[in-house]
Amino acid sequence: MTPNAASTGSPRTEQSRRGFLATGAVAAVAVAGGAPLLTACGGGGGTGTGKKDGTTSGKEAAKLLPAHVPSDVVTPDVPARNGSAAGFTRAIPSAELKASVEGKKGKGGALTVMAPFWGTPPAAGNPYYQAMNEAIGVQATWQNQDGNVYDQKLGAVLASSDIPDIVVVPGWNLGGKIPSAINAKFEDLGPYLSGDKVKAYPNLAAIPTDAWQRSLFGGSLRGLPMPASYVTNIAPFYRKDLFEAKGWQLPQSADEFLALAKEITSARAKVWACGDMTWTAWNMFGVLNGGDKALGWNLVDGKLVNRIETPEYLEALEWTRKLFDAGVVHPDEKAQNQGDTSVRFTSGQCLVYNNDLSHWYAKTAEMAAQNPTFAMAAMDVPGHAGGAPRLWATNPANIWAFVRKGAPKALIEDALAIANFTAAPYGTKERMLTDYGVEGVHHTIKDGLPVKTDAGNQEVSSSWMFVASPAPYIAHPDLPEVTKAQVEWQQRMGALTRKSSFYGLTVTEPAQWTGLMNDFEQLEKDIVRGRRKLSDMQQAVSEWKTKGGDQLRDWYKKLLDTTGSAAS
C-alpha cells in the first residue's frame, strides 16, 4: 500500500527539473506525493504585494489562512517530526477503517476537472469514477491531459474563455503568463475556507498551515494544495548489501566520498561508484535550494544573496567535476539522458546514486523477487568538510487545484466536497476508496494488504488526489522497515534544515526578469562534465547581475521589507 507518501520535491529542488518531471511524475505521485519542482513565476509589472507581482505573508496572510485543526482519526506509527512525513507501517483492515467525512458533502452538481495524467487515462464514467462520485455526492467529469505537455494545454485553456470548473496546476508549470492567469481566472476561496470557516471541511482543516500559505495567489486564497514535507527529497542511495559485503564505511565528508568512490570503481569489472551526484553536492555544501526561484534568495547580514553568488555553489560544482574527472562516475552519465541511473544501480553497475526519496520503496519493491539479497538505503548527507551539513527547506506544497472564477456557490461547495474527501488521512474509508477503489472490483485483500485487480490498474486514477491531499505521510505496510527508515531519514535531515527568506511563499516575479536564469542548469551540467570551465560560471553570474540580477535583488528586498518572511 503506497498512497500519498511525503514529498520532500522535489520531482524541485536540485534536479533537472523539467526533464525529471516529464519522465518521473507518475512514480513520484504514486509513492512520494511530490518532487523537486520548478516554480518560475512570471507576471505583470509592479513591485508590491498586490494582485499581480509579489506575494502575501505576515499579518495580511493571517487574515486569509484557514485555521489548523490536526486530524486525530488515525495515529501514525512513526509521528512526523522536524518537518518529516508521518509513517504508517501496518495495513488497517477494511473493518477497522474509520470515516473522516460525515455523509455526502456534495450537493449532486455536475462539474469538470482538468488534470495532468501520465499514461493512458481511464475511460469516462468507469466504475471507479462512479464510486467516487457517489461517495462524495457530485458528478465530476475528468478531462485528463497528457502530463508531458500539460503546460501547453494549460496555457491554451487559461487563455480561452472555456475553462473547466476545476483546474490542476503543478508548480513546475508556473511559468510565463500562467501565474497572472491564475489571479485573473480563478476564484478566491477565502470566503469558504479562511479562519474557522474551514472547520466545515475537517480534512482540509488538517492540512498544515505552511501548505495553505503557499496557496496564496494574487493576494487571495485560491489554491487547494497537495502538501509536502519541506525536508529535502534528494536522498543519496547506496547498495547496502554490497557495502556490507565489502566492509565499506559510509563517507563523512566530500574528500572521504571521493576516496571511497575511487576504491569502489573498477572499469574492468564494469562497476563504477556513482552516478551524477550534483544534487547531493548542493546539499553537502549547503547551497540554497535551486528548485524554486524565490527559495534561491536568502537574507545574509542585511543583504539578499542568490544561491549562484555563493562560494558554496562553485565549490559544489568543483567537487562534482572531480568525480567525473576521477572516472568514478558511470560513463553513461556523461551523456545527458543516457539511460536510467536507477537501473544501473539495481544491476550493480553503479553503487551510489541520488534521486527522490520515493525510490527507496519503489526500487526495493521492484527487486524483491528479482534479487532477494538486494538491499538499499539512504546515507545521511555528510557535511562537505565533515560534521553536519546545512540543508535548506523545499516548499511545503507544489501542486494545486483551482476553481474557475464566476462559479456559482453550489459548484464551489461541490469542489470543496471533493477536496475534503480526497484529503482524507491514511486509515480512513475515504482514503482507501480514493487510492484503491471498490473492494472486490478494483482491489482484493491478500495477506492483509490491498492488491489492485486488472480493473483497478486500469481505472483507479491518482488524479483525484491532485484536487487536495492530506498532510504528508509514508505508508508501505508491505515493507514496514522501509517506511520507518524513510521517515527517520527525513527526521534526521529535517533537524539540520533551515528555511530561507522566501520559504513557503508563492512569489510572482515581474515578467522582464523571469528568463534570467534559463541557461544556468545546462551550464552546470557542462561544467561538471568538463565541457565548460568553472570560470565560465563566474562570468555567467557577472552577466546575470548586469542583465537584471541586481535589479531583481532590489525587487525581492523591497518585497521582503514590505511583507516579511513566512519562515519560522
Backbone torsions as a table, in degrees:
resi	resn	phi	psi	omega
1	MET	NA	116.2	-178.6
2	THR	-133.0	70.3	175.3
3	PRO	-72.6	-147.9	-172.0
4	ASN	-66.5	88.3	175.6
5	ALA	-77.9	173.5	-172.4
6	ALA	-71.1	138.0	165.0
7	SER	-88.7	138.0	177.1
8	THR	-130.6	NA	NA
9	GLY	NA	-132.3	158.0
10	SER	-87.1	NA	NA
11	PRO	NA	NA	NA
12	ARG	NA	117.6	165.1
13	THR	-173.5	-125.6	-164.0
14	GLU	-88.8	40.6	-174.6
15	GLN	-113.6	175.0	166.8
16	SER	-73.1	90.2	-161.5
17	ARG	-58.7	-60.6	-174.3
18	ARG	-67.2	-41.1	-178.0
19	GLY	-64.5	-42.2	-179.9
20	PHE	-63.5	-45.6	-175.8
21	LEU	-67.0	-33.1	-179.5
22	ALA	-63.8	-31.6	-176.2
23	THR	-105.1	-24.2	-171.1
24	GLY	-111.7	4.3	-172.1
25	ALA	-65.7	-34.9	-177.7
26	VAL	-63.0	-49.2	-179.7
27	ALA	-64.6	-39.2	-177.3
28	ALA	-65.5	-41.8	179.7
29	VAL	-68.5	-38.2	-175.8
30	ALA	-68.0	-36.8	-173.9
31	VAL	-126.7	-0.6	-178.3
32	ALA	-130.7	-13.7	177.7
33	GLY	70.3	9.5	-178.7
34	GLY	154.8	175.6	-177.9
35	ALA	-167.5	-175.6	-177.3
36	PRO	-63.2	130.1	-174.2
37	LEU	-128.9	143.0	176.2
38	LEU	-96.8	117.7	177.0
39	THR	-112.9	75.8	-179.7
40	ALA	-87.0	91.2	-170.9
41	CYS	-86.5	140.9	175.1
42	GLY	-126.5	159.6	179.5
43	GLY	-164.9	-168.8	179.3
44	GLY	-83.6	-164.7	-178.7
45	GLY	-76.4	178.5	178.2
46	GLY	114.5	161.4	-176.6
47	THR	-133.6	6.7	-174.5
48	GLY	-104.3	-152.3	-178.7
49	THR	-111.8	29.3	-175.0
50	GLY	-82.0	-148.3	-168.7
51	LYS	-83.1	-6.9	-179.1
52	LYS	-110.4	-87.2	-176.8
53	ASP	-88.9	160.7	174.6
54	GLY	105.8	-151.3	-176.9
55	THR	-160.2	178.5	-179.4
56	THR	-133.0	126.3	177.5
57	SER	-149.5	-172.3	175.9
58	GLY	63.4	-142.0	-175.2
59	LYS	-62.5	-37.2	-179.4
60	GLU	-63.9	-41.6	179.5
61	ALA	-67.1	-37.9	-177.8
62	ALA	-57.3	-31.0	179.4
63	LYS	-71.8	-22.9	-172.9
64	LEU	-99.4	-26.2	-170.2
65	LEU	-74.9	143.5	175.7
66	PRO	-67.9	151.2	171.9
67	ALA	-63.8	149.1	179.7
68	HIS	-105.3	120.3	177.4
69	VAL	-127.4	95.9	-176.5
70	PRO	-56.4	147.6	179.2
71	SER	-80.0	139.6	174.9
72	ASP	-123.0	22.6	-177.1
73	VAL	-64.7	-45.1	179.8
74	VAL	-135.4	134.0	179.7
75	THR	-88.7	125.7	-179.4
76	PRO	-68.6	152.5	175.8
77	ASP	-73.2	-32.9	176.5
78	VAL	-125.2	103.1	-176.1
79	PRO	-63.9	151.9	175.3
80	ALA	-66.6	141.1	179.0
81	ARG	-156.0	143.6	178.2
82	ASN	56.8	35.8	178.6
83	GLY	83.9	3.5	-178.7
84	SER	-74.7	171.6	167.4
85	ALA	-75.5	166.7	167.3
86	ALA	-86.6	155.9	-178.2
87	GLY	-122.3	137.8	175.8
88	PHE	-123.3	120.4	-173.6
89	THR	-103.0	-4.1	-178.4
90	ARG	-130.3	150.2	174.0
91	ALA	-79.6	142.3	179.3
92	ILE	-100.4	119.5	-178.2
93	PRO	-55.2	149.5	-177.3
94	SER	-54.0	-38.7	-177.4
95	ALA	-68.0	-19.0	-177.8
96	GLU	-100.1	-3.2	179.5
97	LEU	-64.1	137.2	-178.0
98	LYS	-101.3	157.7	176.4
99	ALA	-94.0	130.5	176.5
100	SER	-106.5	-6.1	178.6
101	VAL	-124.9	126.1	179.4
102	GLU	-85.5	111.8	177.9
103	GLY	66.7	-165.2	178.7
104	LYS	-95.1	119.5	-179.8
105	LYS	-85.2	-19.2	178.2
106	GLY	-72.9	154.8	-178.8
107	LYS	-103.1	11.7	174.4
108	GLY	86.4	7.0	-177.4
109	GLY	-75.9	160.9	177.4
110	ALA	-94.7	137.3	176.9
111	LEU	-152.3	156.1	-178.7
112	THR	-109.0	145.8	-179.0
113	VAL	-129.9	124.2	176.0
114	MET	-106.3	129.1	-178.1
115	ALA	-149.7	156.0	175.2
116	PRO	-72.5	150.2	177.6
117	PHE	-146.2	136.7	178.6
118	TRP	-110.4	120.5	-175.8
119	GLY	109.0	-159.6	-179.3
120	THR	-90.9	118.0	-178.1
121	PRO	-64.7	150.5	175.3
122	PRO	-63.8	155.2	177.4
123	ALA	-66.8	145.0	178.2
124	ALA	-62.0	141.9	175.8
125	GLY	70.6	18.9	-179.0
126	ASN	-69.2	165.2	-176.1
127	PRO	-57.9	-31.1	178.1
128	TYR	-67.9	-48.3	176.9
129	TYR	-58.4	-42.1	-180.0
130	GLN	-61.6	-42.0	-179.0
131	ALA	-66.0	-41.2	178.7
132	MET	-65.2	-46.2	179.6
133	ASN	-59.9	-42.9	-178.7
134	GLU	-64.8	-42.1	-177.9
135	ALA	-68.6	-35.9	-177.8
136	ILE	-83.4	-33.3	-175.9
137	GLY	91.2	39.5	178.7
138	VAL	-137.8	174.3	173.1
139	GLN	-126.5	77.7	-177.9
140	ALA	-85.9	132.9	174.5
141	THR	-114.1	125.5	-174.4
142	TRP	-91.7	134.8	174.0
143	GLN	-114.2	77.3	-178.7
144	ASN	-72.9	135.8	-178.3
145	GLN	-122.0	150.0	179.9
146	ASP	-56.0	116.6	-177.1
147	GLY	-63.5	-25.2	-177.6
148	ASN	-71.4	-23.7	179.2
149	VAL	-127.6	28.5	-174.0
150	TYR	-62.4	-34.0	-178.9
151	ASP	-59.7	-36.6	-180.0
152	GLN	-67.0	-45.6	179.5
153	LYS	-65.8	-41.0	-179.0
154	LEU	-62.1	-45.4	179.0
155	GLY	-60.7	-42.2	-179.2
156	ALA	-66.5	-41.6	-178.4
157	VAL	-66.4	-44.1	-177.9
158	LEU	-70.1	-20.8	177.3
159	ALA	-83.7	-9.2	-177.8
160	SER	-99.3	-179.8	176.7
161	SER	-100.4	-1.6	-177.4
162	ASP	-106.4	84.2	-175.4
163	ILE	-105.7	130.5	176.8
164	PRO	-57.6	162.6	-176.6
165	ASP	-66.3	-38.8	175.9
166	ILE	-125.5	132.9	179.6
167	VAL	-128.4	126.8	176.4
168	VAL	-88.4	132.8	178.6
169	VAL	-127.1	111.5	174.5
170	PRO	-74.6	150.4	-179.2
171	GLY	-59.9	-31.6	-179.0
172	TRP	-72.9	-6.3	175.7
173	ASN	-101.4	8.2	180.0
174	LEU	-82.1	60.7	178.7
175	GLY	-120.9	170.5	175.7
176	GLY	56.5	-127.5	-175.0
177	LYS	-93.0	1.0	-174.6
178	ILE	-64.0	-42.7	179.2
179	PRO	-59.2	-42.4	179.1
180	SER	-68.7	-31.1	176.8
181	ALA	-67.7	-36.4	176.9
182	ILE	-58.9	-44.7	-179.7
183	ASN	-63.6	-33.5	-174.6
184	ALA	-89.4	-29.1	-168.1
185	LYS	-107.2	-4.8	-175.2
186	PHE	-124.6	153.1	-173.9
187	GLU	-70.4	149.3	167.0
188	ASP	-81.4	117.2	-178.3
189	LEU	-92.6	0.4	-180.0
190	GLY	-53.2	-44.2	-179.9
191	PRO	-59.1	-17.0	-179.2
192	TYR	-104.6	-22.8	-169.2
193	LEU	-127.1	-20.0	-175.3
194	SER	-64.5	145.2	177.7
195	GLY	59.3	-137.3	-177.0
196	ASP	-75.1	-8.9	179.6
197	LYS	-59.4	-31.1	-177.2
198	VAL	-65.6	-18.9	-177.1
199	LYS	-64.4	-15.5	172.8
200	ALA	-69.0	-13.6	-179.5
201	TYR	-128.7	79.7	-171.0
202	PRO	-53.7	-37.2	-179.3
203	ASN	-70.7	-30.9	174.8
204	LEU	-73.8	-33.4	177.6
205	ALA	-65.2	-25.1	-178.8
206	ALA	-82.6	-8.1	177.1
207	ILE	-68.0	133.2	-177.5
208	PRO	-58.1	145.4	-177.9
209	THR	-59.1	-37.1	179.8
210	ASP	-57.0	-38.0	179.9
211	ALA	-67.8	-37.2	176.4
212	TRP	-68.9	-39.6	177.3
213	GLN	-56.1	-40.2	-179.9
214	ARG	-70.2	-11.2	-175.9
215	SER	-99.3	9.9	175.4
216	LEU	-85.5	119.9	178.9
217	PHE	-125.6	130.1	176.2
218	GLY	59.0	34.1	177.0
219	GLY	78.4	10.8	-179.3
220	SER	-137.6	157.5	175.8
221	LEU	-83.0	98.8	-175.7
222	ARG	-109.4	-32.3	-172.3
223	GLY	-93.0	144.6	167.7
224	LEU	-100.2	116.1	-166.5
225	PRO	-90.4	158.2	166.3
226	MET	-106.8	97.5	-173.0
227	PRO	-64.7	157.1	-180.0
228	ALA	-145.0	153.8	171.2
229	SER	-66.4	143.0	179.0
230	TYR	-87.5	-2.3	178.6
231	VAL	-74.1	142.7	-179.8
232	THR	-47.4	134.9	177.8
233	ASN	-96.3	4.5	179.8
234	ILE	-93.4	108.7	-177.8
235	ALA	-107.6	134.3	173.1
236	PRO	-84.2	101.8	-177.6
237	PHE	-84.4	149.0	175.5
238	TYR	-139.6	156.5	179.0
239	ARG	-77.9	93.8	-175.9
240	LYS	-60.5	-39.0	-179.7
241	ASP	-62.2	-43.9	-177.4
242	LEU	-76.0	-35.0	176.3
243	PHE	-61.8	-44.0	-179.6
244	GLU	-67.7	-38.4	179.9
245	ALA	-64.8	-34.8	-178.3
246	LYS	-91.3	-10.4	-178.5
247	GLY	74.8	21.9	179.5
248	TRP	-76.4	135.9	177.7
249	GLN	-95.4	145.7	-179.7
250	LEU	-68.3	138.1	-178.2
251	PRO	-68.4	146.1	-179.3
252	GLN	-112.4	5.4	178.9
253	SER	-160.0	172.4	178.4
254	ALA	-65.1	-40.9	179.6
255	ASP	-65.3	-40.7	178.3
256	GLU	-64.8	-35.9	178.0
257	PHE	-62.0	-46.9	-179.3
258	LEU	-63.8	-41.5	-179.6
259	ALA	-64.4	-43.9	178.1
260	LEU	-64.9	-39.7	180.0
261	ALA	-59.6	-39.0	177.9
262	LYS	-66.7	-37.1	179.0
263	GLU	-67.2	-38.7	-177.5
264	ILE	-70.4	-39.4	-169.0
265	THR	-69.1	130.9	173.1
266	SER	-144.0	94.8	-177.9
267	ALA	-59.1	-34.6	-179.9
268	ARG	-62.1	-38.1	179.3
269	ALA	-87.1	2.8	-178.3
270	LYS	58.9	43.9	175.9
271	VAL	-127.2	124.6	176.9
272	TRP	-120.6	154.7	-174.0
273	ALA	-67.0	-43.2	-166.5
274	CYS	-154.7	171.3	169.2
275	GLY	-94.0	-162.9	176.2
276	ASP	-69.4	115.9	-174.0
277	MET	-101.2	23.2	-178.1
278	THR	-56.6	-43.7	-176.1
279	TRP	-63.3	-38.6	176.4
280	THR	-69.8	-34.6	179.3
281	ALA	-60.0	-40.9	177.8
282	TRP	-54.9	-43.5	-178.5
283	ASN	-73.4	-41.1	179.8
284	MET	-59.7	-39.3	-175.6
285	PHE	-94.6	0.5	175.6
286	GLY	74.3	34.8	179.9
287	VAL	-79.2	137.1	177.8
288	LEU	-56.0	151.6	-174.9
289	ASN	-57.3	136.6	-177.9
290	GLY	-108.8	4.8	-175.8
291	GLY	-87.9	-9.9	179.1
292	ASP	-142.9	134.2	-175.3
293	LYS	-58.3	-43.7	-177.1
294	ALA	-67.2	-35.0	179.6
295	LEU	-65.7	-20.0	-179.7
296	GLY	-77.2	-2.0	177.5
297	TRP	-107.0	141.6	176.0
298	ASN	-149.0	142.7	-179.7
299	LEU	-81.6	119.3	-179.4
300	VAL	-127.1	114.7	180.0
301	ASP	52.3	42.5	176.0
302	GLY	83.3	-1.0	-179.6
303	LYS	-122.3	137.1	175.5
304	LEU	-77.1	129.0	-179.4
305	VAL	-121.5	135.7	177.0
306	ASN	-92.4	150.6	-177.1
307	ARG	-54.1	-36.0	-176.0
308	ILE	-73.8	-11.0	179.6
309	GLU	-92.5	-7.3	-172.5
310	THR	-86.2	149.6	175.3
311	PRO	-62.8	-31.6	-179.5
312	GLU	-61.1	-34.2	-179.8
313	TYR	-62.2	-47.0	179.5
314	LEU	-69.0	-37.9	-179.7
315	GLU	-64.3	-38.2	178.6
316	ALA	-65.4	-41.6	177.3
317	LEU	-64.3	-42.4	-178.4
318	GLU	-63.4	-42.6	-179.9
319	TRP	-65.7	-43.3	179.7
320	THR	-62.8	-37.0	177.2
321	ARG	-63.5	-36.4	177.7
322	LYS	-59.1	-37.0	178.4
323	LEU	-63.5	-45.3	177.8
324	PHE	-63.9	-45.2	-178.3
325	ASP	-62.2	-32.8	-178.0
326	ALA	-78.9	-7.2	178.7
327	GLY	75.9	19.0	-178.5
328	VAL	-92.9	-8.7	177.3
329	VAL	-89.6	135.9	179.6
330	HIS	-52.4	132.0	-174.1
331	PRO	-58.6	-28.5	179.1
332	ASP	-67.1	-19.3	-179.2
333	GLU	-72.0	-21.7	-178.6
334	LYS	-67.7	-34.8	174.6
335	ALA	-87.6	115.1	-176.9
336	GLN	-60.3	143.4	178.0
337	ASN	60.2	33.1	179.5
338	GLN	-98.4	89.9	178.6
339	GLY	75.7	-169.9	-173.4
340	ASP	-116.0	118.4	-178.7
341	THR	-61.0	-36.3	-177.9
342	SER	-65.2	-29.5	176.6
343	VAL	-70.7	-39.8	175.9
344	ARG	-63.8	-33.6	179.1
345	PHE	-68.1	-50.0	-178.0
346	THR	-67.7	-26.5	179.3
347	SER	-84.5	-7.4	177.6
348	GLY	88.0	8.8	177.1
349	GLN	-81.7	-21.2	-176.0
350	CYS	-140.8	121.6	-169.1
351	LEU	-99.4	-7.9	176.5
352	VAL	-140.0	134.3	172.3
353	TYR	-152.3	162.4	179.0
354	ASN	-119.6	139.8	177.6
355	ASN	-166.1	-173.4	-179.3
356	ASP	-59.8	144.8	-177.4
357	LEU	-56.7	-25.9	-179.4
358	SER	-61.7	-22.6	179.8
359	HIS	-61.6	-25.4	-178.1
360	TRP	-57.0	-50.9	177.6
361	TYR	-72.1	-47.7	-172.5
362	ALA	-58.0	-45.3	-177.4
363	LYS	-75.8	-34.8	177.2
364	THR	-64.0	-44.5	179.0
365	ALA	-65.7	-40.1	-179.8
366	GLU	-61.6	-38.2	-174.1
367	MET	-90.4	-4.7	-174.6
368	ALA	-55.5	-42.9	-178.8
369	ALA	-87.2	-30.0	-175.9
370	GLN	-76.0	-37.3	-175.4
371	ASN	-146.3	92.6	-175.4
372	PRO	-61.0	-21.1	-179.6
373	THR	-89.4	-6.1	-178.6
374	PHE	-62.1	134.2	174.0
375	ALA	-148.8	136.6	177.3
376	MET	-131.0	160.1	176.7
377	ALA	-154.3	169.2	176.2
378	ALA	-107.3	124.6	174.9
379	MET	-76.0	146.1	172.4
380	ASP	-62.4	137.8	-179.3
381	VAL	-64.2	120.3	178.4
382	PRO	-82.3	151.5	170.7
383	GLY	-70.2	146.1	-173.4
384	HIS	-61.2	-30.8	-179.7
385	ALA	-105.2	15.5	-174.0
386	GLY	96.5	164.5	-178.0
387	GLY	77.1	-163.2	-175.8
388	ALA	-84.0	142.8	175.8
389	PRO	-81.3	169.3	171.7
390	ARG	-107.3	108.0	-177.4
391	LEU	-100.4	154.8	-178.5
392	TRP	-120.2	140.9	-175.5
393	ALA	-68.4	145.1	169.2
394	THR	-90.3	-177.1	-178.0
395	ASN	-84.2	146.5	-175.7
396	PRO	-82.5	2.7	173.4
397	ALA	-163.7	142.5	-178.4
398	ASN	-145.4	8.0	173.5
399	ILE	-138.5	136.3	-178.4
400	TRP	-135.7	157.5	167.5
401	ALA	-114.6	142.2	-178.9
402	PHE	-126.0	150.9	178.1
403	VAL	-106.9	133.4	-174.9
404	ARG	-59.4	142.8	178.6
405	LYS	-66.4	140.6	-179.6
406	GLY	89.6	-0.6	179.4
407	ALA	-65.7	139.7	178.4
408	PRO	-66.1	158.9	-176.8
409	LYS	-55.2	-42.1	-178.0
410	ALA	-61.5	-39.0	179.8
411	LEU	-69.1	-42.0	178.6
412	ILE	-60.5	-42.1	179.2
413	GLU	-67.0	-33.1	174.9
414	ASP	-67.4	-39.5	177.0
415	ALA	-61.9	-41.7	178.8
416	LEU	-68.8	-30.8	175.9
417	ALA	-64.4	-40.6	175.8
418	ILE	-62.1	-47.9	-177.7
419	ALA	-61.2	-41.7	-179.8
420	ASN	-64.3	-33.2	179.5
421	PHE	-73.3	-48.6	-175.8
422	THR	-74.6	-13.4	175.7
423	ALA	-91.0	11.9	178.8
424	ALA	-64.0	141.9	-177.3
425	PRO	-77.4	168.5	175.7
426	TYR	-58.1	143.5	178.1
427	GLY	89.5	9.7	179.8
428	THR	-112.7	159.7	177.6
429	LYS	-62.6	-38.1	-178.1
430	GLU	-66.1	-40.0	179.5
431	ARG	-66.1	-42.9	-179.5
432	MET	-62.6	-44.3	179.4
433	LEU	-64.4	-42.5	-179.4
434	THR	-62.1	-42.3	-174.1
435	ASP	-86.7	-29.0	-171.8
436	TYR	-128.8	-2.3	178.7
437	GLY	73.2	-156.1	-174.2
438	VAL	-86.6	128.6	178.1
439	GLU	-63.5	136.7	-177.6
440	GLY	89.1	-17.8	177.4
441	VAL	-112.7	-54.5	-176.7
442	HIS	-102.7	-16.7	175.7
443	HIS	-155.3	158.1	172.0
444	THR	-124.3	166.4	178.1
445	ILE	-102.8	121.2	179.7
446	LYS	-128.1	121.8	-177.4
447	ASP	53.3	37.3	177.4
448	GLY	82.3	0.1	-177.0
449	LEU	-116.3	142.3	175.4
450	PRO	-73.6	132.3	179.6
451	VAL	-126.4	124.2	-177.3
452	LYS	-69.4	142.2	172.4
453	THR	-83.2	178.6	175.5
454	ASP	-59.7	-40.5	179.0
455	ALA	-64.2	-38.0	178.5
456	GLY	-64.1	-42.9	179.0
457	ASN	-64.7	-30.5	-178.5
458	GLN	-83.9	-33.9	-168.0
459	GLU	-108.5	-35.5	-174.7
460	VAL	-70.1	118.4	-170.3
461	SER	-110.7	129.4	177.5
462	SER	-70.9	-9.5	-177.4
463	SER	-60.0	-28.8	-177.9
464	TRP	-57.6	-38.5	-175.2
465	MET	-74.7	-8.3	173.2
466	PHE	-69.5	-21.8	-179.3
467	VAL	-69.2	-35.5	172.0
468	ALA	-178.8	152.9	-179.0
469	SER	-137.6	161.7	178.8
470	PRO	-76.2	175.6	172.6
471	ALA	-52.9	145.3	-172.8
472	PRO	-59.4	138.7	176.5
473	TYR	-149.2	161.8	175.5
474	ILE	-123.9	127.8	-178.9
475	ALA	-139.9	103.6	176.6
476	HIS	-130.3	73.1	-177.2
477	PRO	-65.0	-16.8	174.8
478	ASP	-75.5	-22.2	176.0
479	LEU	-134.6	69.2	-174.5
480	PRO	-60.5	-31.6	-179.9
481	GLU	-67.4	-30.1	177.0
482	VAL	-72.4	-42.4	176.5
483	THR	-54.5	-51.5	-177.9
484	LYS	-61.3	-42.6	-178.9
485	ALA	-66.5	-39.2	178.8
486	GLN	-62.1	-49.0	-178.1
487	VAL	-64.9	-42.0	-178.8
488	GLU	-67.1	-33.7	174.8
489	TRP	-63.3	-45.3	177.0
490	GLN	-59.7	-41.7	-178.9
491	GLN	-62.7	-42.9	179.3
492	ARG	-66.6	-43.9	179.4
493	MET	-70.3	-33.8	178.4
494	GLY	-63.4	-32.2	178.7
495	ALA	-66.5	-18.2	-178.9
496	LEU	-104.1	6.9	-171.4
497	THR	-97.5	135.1	175.2
498	ARG	-112.9	160.8	178.1
499	LYS	-109.9	124.8	179.1
500	SER	-75.9	174.9	-166.7
501	SER	-59.7	-31.7	-176.4
502	PHE	-109.6	22.0	177.7
503	TYR	-53.8	135.3	172.3
504	GLY	74.8	5.5	-179.8
505	LEU	-106.1	138.3	173.3
506	THR	-93.0	104.0	-174.7
507	VAL	-102.0	128.7	175.5
508	THR	-102.5	110.5	-179.9
509	GLU	-76.6	149.5	171.3
510	PRO	-57.3	140.6	-171.0
511	ALA	-58.5	-31.2	-173.7
512	GLN	-68.1	-12.8	-177.1
513	TRP	-116.0	2.6	-172.8
514	THR	-68.5	-21.3	-178.0
515	GLY	-98.8	9.8	-173.6
516	LEU	-60.1	-34.0	-173.3
517	MET	-107.6	16.9	-174.9
518	ASN	-59.3	-32.2	-172.8
519	ASP	-95.6	-2.0	-173.4
520	PHE	-70.5	-37.6	-177.9
521	GLU	-61.6	-44.2	178.7
522	GLN	-67.1	-37.7	178.4
523	LEU	-63.4	-39.3	175.9
524	GLU	-57.9	-46.2	-179.6
525	LYS	-63.6	-39.9	-179.5
526	ASP	-67.5	-37.1	-178.0
527	ILE	-69.2	-47.0	-177.4
528	VAL	-67.4	-24.5	179.1
529	ARG	-91.2	2.5	175.7
530	GLY	83.2	8.5	-178.9
531	ARG	-84.1	-21.8	176.8
532	ARG	-133.6	165.0	-178.2
533	LYS	-96.0	157.9	176.6
534	LEU	-61.8	-31.4	178.3
535	SER	-65.8	-24.3	176.2
536	ASP	-65.3	-34.5	177.1
537	MET	-69.8	-41.3	178.2
538	GLN	-60.3	-39.4	177.3
539	GLN	-67.1	-39.8	179.3
540	ALA	-63.7	-38.2	178.6
541	VAL	-66.7	-40.8	177.9
542	SER	-61.2	-43.1	179.3
543	GLU	-67.7	-38.1	177.7
544	TRP	-57.6	-41.9	179.7
545	LYS	-61.9	-47.5	-175.4
546	THR	-74.1	-26.3	-177.9
547	LYS	-84.7	-1.8	178.0
548	GLY	146.0	-11.4	-178.2
549	GLY	-59.7	-42.0	179.2
550	ASP	-68.3	-36.6	176.4
551	GLN	-66.7	-39.8	178.6
552	LEU	-64.7	-37.1	176.8
553	ARG	-59.0	-45.6	179.2
554	ASP	-62.0	-39.8	178.9
555	TRP	-62.5	-47.4	178.5
556	TYR	-62.9	-38.5	-178.3
557	LYS	-65.7	-42.2	178.2
558	LYS	-63.6	-39.1	178.2
559	LEU	-62.0	-45.2	-179.7
560	LEU	-65.3	-40.5	178.6
561	ASP	-63.9	-33.1	-176.3
562	THR	-80.3	-44.9	-172.1
563	THR	-99.3	-27.1	-172.2
564	GLY	80.0	170.6	-178.6
565	SER	-91.6	152.3	174.7
566	ALA	-96.6	-6.3	-178.5
567	ALA	-72.0	140.9	177.6
568	SER	-142.7	NA	NA
